[in-house]
Amino acid sequence: MKRSIRLLIPTTLFLAVLVCAGATARTAYAQTVTFSDVAETHPAHDAIESLAIRGIVSGTGEGMFFPESPLTRGQASKILVCWSGRTPVREETFKEVVTEFPDVDTTFASYVSTAAVAGWVRGYPDGTFRPHDLLTRGQMAVVIVRASGLEEQAEGLSERQIALILGRFVDEDAVSLEVRPYMALAVGCGLFQGGDGYLNPWSMMTRAQFAMVLSRADDLAARLSTGDPAMVLMDDATAGALVDAHGGGEILGDKKDVADSVVDHSWEQPALAAFMDECLFRPHRSAVTGEMVLHNYEWYGIPPLSQLVIMAAETSLGDPQLGGTLARRNNFGCLRYHGVDTPWGLLADEKIWVAGLDWYSFPTPDTGMAAFGRYLKVGAGGYYFPILISPEPDWHRFATVYYGANVPGFDGYVSRLRSLEKSFRAAAARYGVSF
């Protein structure tokens, strides 16, 4: 089994951030286009729209946002303070604080001062702040962790824990020593994602990326405030950590992988794989195999039964006819397209247009199944995972996000999931195996 670390972080820290930022679970702003250069298909569209509606970010007078433009340290300080809900210190009170930053003019002085007093930003050894320098991704990792009230947790990570989280990235050695714990925590909590296996800590943070990180921080705080864990668990491809809303701040480095906490069927895996092949996949002429399902169980901790129920509901277990184009393009769980910089999107070969929507296409069946496993593990900020590893999955709760509670046919979809689970359990028992 893959080793993982588990971060138990006090809920009260996130609740404080939640109250300050006025964070709520993100809404999909599919019909709103505030900025003409941020299309609905842009990966940061919803994040930018959410922040714009709350008055946290703004564009130019011509209605442009310039999402790919880099952000300066001064601009980042202003957005961060606005996002936090703090009132910038007034001019007559900030002068004493800003004296350590003689290069900060009145444009950003109150915001930089507020962020500095809060402990989110700091200057350089020569006493300057350099507000017009571009913000790097490494600096952003430090800033968002501090602003989220998690500096103590980041500093408490051991070198082994940090190495476990950052080790999958090609350029982990490029992360400076002082930034490593912050980057590790940011990755572990799902605030940061490395595209194509790179963290790029010295690359400039774009306006779109900044918006996405703030939106993820909103989501993290909102989920934890309701008692739902926000989690990204580590494996060979998607390093991360489990953040448990019910924890007390302790950091544990030698816990078993979450897959170990699920009922162990390793002794009967060959029989279980044979059952899936003979009774489920082959009758559907599916390219999926029982071995692929078990790989997802080993790699990502997703129980076979949960995988089967979802695939059956979405693509008839990958049936090339009943499952339609998506099944034939190895998208067995009907994963909507959200860019190539997601853990599952990295495996896609292209974006395809089916039934008026964009979906992922994967080059091979085993690649498509791996992407499916990654998505169930870390998709929706880790919302699905605790549901799916339960001995009795709450399909209504799962479908609320996966299908959409307001989408026509929701109740029927939930009933189908429950019926499929019951049917698969009965079929497995007749075959002499169990889930």
RABEL-V583124 format. One record per residue. N is the residue number from 1. RES is the residue in one small letter. PSI is psi in radians with two decimals (* if undefined). OMEGA is omega in whole degrees, 0 to 359 (999 if undefined). Layout:
n/res/psi/omega
N/RES/PSI/OMEGA
N/RES/PSI/OMEGA
This chain:
n/res/psi/omega
1/m/2.64/178
2/k/2.50/178
3/r/2.61/178
4/s/2.83/172
5/i/2.73/182
6/r/2.15/180
7/l/2.12/177
8/l/1.94/189
9/i/2.30/183
10/p/2.30/180
11/t/-0.56/185
12/t/-0.56/178
13/l/-0.79/181
14/f/-0.57/178
15/l/-0.62/178
16/a/-0.74/178
17/v/-0.69/182
18/l/-0.78/180
19/v/-0.75/181
20/c/-0.75/186
21/a/-0.18/184
22/g/0.61/187
23/a/2.47/172
24/t/2.82/176
25/a/2.42/185
26/r/2.49/175
27/t/2.55/177
28/a/2.02/182
29/y/1.05/188
30/a/-0.48/185
31/q/0.10/183
32/t/2.21/176
33/v/1.59/182
34/t/-0.65/184
35/f/2.31/185
36/s/-0.37/181
37/d/0.23/175
38/v/1.59/182
39/a/2.79/179
40/e/-0.44/181
41/t/-0.10/180
42/h/2.34/182
43/p/-0.50/183
44/a/0.16/186
45/h/-0.94/184
46/d/-0.67/180
47/a/-0.79/180
48/i/-0.76/180
49/e/-0.77/180
50/s/-0.81/181
51/l/-0.65/180
52/a/-0.74/180
53/i/-0.57/179
54/r/0.02/177
55/g/0.33/183
56/i/-0.63/177
57/v/2.72/177
58/s/2.89/180
59/g/-2.64/180
60/t/3.01/178
61/g/-0.33/180
62/e/0.16/178
63/g/0.39/179
64/m/2.59/178
65/f/-0.42/184
66/f/1.09/186
67/p/-0.49/183
68/e/0.04/179
69/s/2.55/179
70/p/2.84/183
71/l/2.42/177
72/t/2.87/179
73/r/-0.62/178
74/g/-0.80/178
75/q/-0.73/180
76/a/-0.70/179
77/s/-0.74/180
78/k/-0.84/181
79/i/-0.71/181
80/l/-0.75/180
81/v/-0.75/178
82/c/-0.71/179
83/w/-0.66/183
84/s/-0.36/182
85/g/0.07/178
86/r/2.59/175
87/t/2.15/180
88/p/2.49/180
89/v/2.56/183
90/r/2.75/187
91/e/-0.69/184
92/e/-0.23/181
93/t/-0.29/187
94/f/-0.15/186
95/k/-0.70/181
96/e/-0.65/182
97/v/-0.65/186
98/v/-0.14/181
99/t/-0.43/178
100/e/-0.19/178
101/f/1.31/183
102/p/-0.23/182
103/d/0.09/180
104/v/2.04/181
105/d/-3.09/186
106/t/-0.30/180
107/t/-0.75/183
108/f/0.02/188
109/a/-0.84/183
110/s/-0.62/181
111/y/-0.77/178
112/v/-0.72/179
113/s/-0.78/180
114/t/-0.79/180
115/a/-0.63/180
116/a/-0.76/178
117/v/-0.65/179
118/a/-0.23/180
119/g/0.25/182
120/w/-0.65/181
121/v/2.69/179
122/r/2.84/181
123/g/-2.96/180
124/y/2.86/181
125/p/-0.46/181
126/d/0.11/177
127/g/-0.01/180
128/t/2.84/176
129/f/-0.47/180
130/r/1.07/185
131/p/-0.37/182
132/h/-0.01/173
133/d/2.64/181
134/l/2.46/180
135/l/2.29/178
136/t/2.86/179
137/r/-0.60/176
138/g/-0.76/178
139/q/-0.67/180
140/m/-0.66/178
141/a/-0.75/179
142/v/-0.81/184
143/v/-0.81/184
144/i/-0.59/177
145/v/-0.77/178
146/r/-0.79/182
147/a/-0.39/179
148/s/0.04/178
149/g/0.44/186
150/l/0.30/182
151/e/-0.73/181
152/e/-0.69/179
153/q/-0.67/179
154/a/-0.80/181
155/e/-0.34/180
156/g/-0.12/178
157/l/2.42/177
158/s/2.87/178
159/e/-0.64/179
160/r/-0.76/180
161/q/-0.74/179
162/i/-0.75/181
163/a/-0.64/179
164/l/-0.67/182
165/i/-0.79/186
166/l/-0.21/188
167/g/-0.41/182
168/r/-0.22/183
169/f/2.37/184
170/v/-0.65/186
171/d/0.54/181
172/e/-0.54/180
173/d/-0.27/179
174/a/-0.21/179
175/v/2.11/183
176/s/2.72/186
177/l/-0.75/183
178/e/-0.36/182
179/v/-0.39/187
180/r/-0.87/181
181/p/-0.59/180
182/y/-0.72/178
183/m/-0.71/180
184/a/-0.79/180
185/l/-0.70/179
186/a/-0.71/177
187/v/-0.79/182
188/g/-0.62/180
189/c/-0.01/179
190/g/0.19/179
191/l/-0.48/180
192/f/2.52/173
193/q/2.35/179
194/g/2.12/180
195/g/2.32/178
196/d/0.53/177
197/g/0.24/180
198/y/2.45/175
199/l/-0.51/180
200/n/0.96/185
201/p/-0.38/181
202/w/0.00/176
203/s/2.72/181
204/m/2.45/178
205/m/2.19/178
206/t/2.89/179
207/r/-0.65/178
208/a/-0.79/180
209/q/-0.70/179
210/f/-0.77/179
211/a/-0.70/181
212/m/-0.68/179
213/v/-0.76/178
214/l/-0.68/179
215/s/-0.68/177
216/r/-0.64/177
217/a/-0.66/174
218/d/-0.84/182
219/d/-0.75/181
220/l/-0.83/180
221/a/-0.73/181
222/a/-0.74/180
223/r/-0.78/182
224/l/-0.52/180
225/s/-0.41/179
226/t/0.02/179
227/g/-0.03/178
228/d/2.32/177
229/p/2.47/172
230/a/2.10/189
231/m/2.54/170
232/v/1.90/186
233/l/2.64/187
234/m/2.44/166
235/d/-2.95/183
236/d/-0.47/186
237/a/-0.47/184
238/t/1.51/180
239/a/2.60/179
240/g/-2.77/182
241/a/2.80/178
242/l/2.17/177
243/v/2.02/185
244/d/2.14/183
245/a/-0.32/185
246/h/0.16/184
247/g/3.00/182
248/g/0.31/176
249/g/-0.17/181
250/e/2.52/178
251/i/2.12/184
252/l/2.28/186
253/g/-0.14/187
254/d/0.52/177
255/k/2.72/176
256/k/2.77/174
257/d/2.62/181
258/v/-0.56/178
259/a/-0.50/179
260/d/-0.40/182
261/s/-0.19/176
262/v/2.72/180
263/v/2.28/184
264/d/2.03/178
265/h/0.35/187
266/s/-0.59/182
267/w/-0.45/182
268/e/0.31/182
269/q/-0.73/178
270/p/-0.71/180
271/a/-0.67/180
272/l/-0.70/178
273/a/-0.71/179
274/a/-0.71/177
275/f/-0.81/181
276/m/-0.72/180
277/d/-0.85/188
278/e/-0.65/187
279/c/-0.36/186
280/l/-1.05/189
281/f/-0.83/182
282/r/-0.74/177
283/p/-0.41/179
284/h/0.10/181
285/r/0.57/184
286/s/2.59/176
287/a/-0.17/179
288/v/2.60/177
289/t/2.81/177
290/g/-0.60/179
291/e/-0.68/178
292/m/-0.72/179
293/v/-0.76/180
294/l/-0.56/175
295/h/-0.74/178
296/n/-0.56/177
297/y/-0.75/180
298/e/-0.80/186
299/w/-0.73/189
300/y/-0.11/177
301/g/0.23/181
302/i/2.00/182
303/p/2.52/180
304/p/-0.74/183
305/l/-0.76/180
306/s/-0.74/178
307/q/-0.80/184
308/l/-0.75/181
309/v/-0.79/182
310/i/-0.78/179
311/m/-0.67/180
312/a/-0.70/180
313/a/-0.55/186
314/e/-0.82/186
315/t/0.43/181
316/s/0.84/178
317/l/0.51/178
318/g/0.33/179
319/d/2.14/184
320/p/-0.37/178
321/q/-1.04/182
322/l/-0.53/181
323/g/-0.22/175
324/g/-2.82/184
325/t/-0.70/183
326/l/-0.71/177
327/a/-0.70/180
328/r/-0.37/176
329/r/0.35/173
330/n/0.47/175
331/n/1.43/193
332/f/-0.31/179
333/g/0.21/181
334/c/1.07/181
335/l/2.06/177
336/r/2.59/183
337/y/2.21/177
338/h/0.58/177
339/g/2.96/183
340/v/-0.01/184
341/d/0.28/174
342/t/2.80/179
343/p/-0.55/179
344/w/-0.55/179
345/g/-0.43/178
346/l/-0.41/183
347/l/-0.15/184
348/a/2.67/176
349/d/-0.39/176
350/e/2.98/174
351/k/2.36/180
352/i/2.71/183
353/w/1.98/182
354/v/2.23/177
355/a/0.67/175
356/g/0.20/181
357/l/2.79/176
358/d/2.35/179
359/w/2.84/174
360/y/2.61/168
361/s/2.43/181
362/f/2.54/189
363/p/-0.57/183
364/t/2.81/179
365/p/-0.76/182
366/d/-0.58/176
367/t/-0.75/178
368/g/-0.67/179
369/m/-0.67/177
370/a/-0.72/178
371/a/-0.71/178
372/f/-0.78/179
373/g/-0.75/179
374/r/-0.73/182
375/y/-0.77/180
376/l/-0.46/181
377/k/-0.77/187
378/v/-0.12/181
379/g/2.68/181
380/a/0.64/178
381/g/0.44/179
382/g/0.21/183
383/y/-0.72/188
384/y/-0.61/193
385/f/-0.93/181
386/p/-0.45/177
387/i/-0.79/187
388/l/-0.44/180
389/i/-0.07/178
390/s/2.51/177
391/p/-0.49/177
392/e/1.51/184
393/p/2.42/176
394/d/1.61/187
395/w/-0.49/177
396/h/-0.79/180
397/r/-0.72/178
398/f/-0.86/185
399/a/-0.43/180
400/t/-0.64/180
401/v/-0.78/186
402/y/-0.71/182
403/y/-0.74/182
404/g/2.00/185
405/a/-0.46/182
406/n/0.06/180
407/v/2.33/178
408/p/2.41/179
409/g/0.14/184
410/f/-0.87/183
411/d/-0.69/178
412/g/-0.63/179
413/y/-0.77/179
414/v/-0.75/179
415/s/-0.68/180
416/r/-0.74/178
417/l/-0.80/180
418/r/-0.70/179
419/s/-0.70/179
420/l/-0.74/178
421/e/-0.84/180
422/k/-0.74/181
423/s/-0.75/181
424/f/-0.68/178
425/r/-0.76/181
426/a/-0.74/180
427/a/-0.69/179
428/a/-0.71/179
429/a/-0.69/178
430/r/-0.54/180
431/y/-0.30/180
432/g/0.30/177
433/v/3.02/179
434/s/2.80/178
435/f/*/999
